[in-house]
């Protein structure tokens, strides 16, 4: 008789229908379309305060990505890397020196931890801090060698906006690398400190010191 009584379990079949309806009604909130770096940091409110660098710091619109790893072929053509997301360019700069070459997932992880640390220390959108650091770290003037046949002198020249961004990324990455070498601090901590100091224009930043030195030398060669 116990076998015959088992089908009586479904007393109210409507309950099952109600549960299914609830699952169907669940729709994610409207912000799903917005692209956020690492699912956290918004690109919408980033402000590029230097008008000359707007075209070369790719962080808005089509250049907004979830990860700094697009696997794009940015070296195939001149100036194409200007359209590479700025966080990906920073991650690529982390892959310098032979033992780190090609370790892009490690570089992406360093960038992710760096952004977390920047947010904890400054309570700002870390992407804004990165953009400000790049703007402040790029030298605006440099000196080049002019002349030939033994008579060589230095001549001051203006630096293009694209080279300013490239040089800023190089200086920031180099400063962080040198700070973390033979140090208890992690690479992410050193990079976060470097970016925060550079964004503030502090002379504690390796990139700001180098930039001032380059501009001082070029000023004497005008």
Beta strands, then each sheet from edge to edge (+ up, - down):
strand 1: 36-37
strand 2: 41-42
strand 3: 141-146
strand 4: 153-158
sheet 1: 1+ 2-
sheet 2: 3+ 4-
end
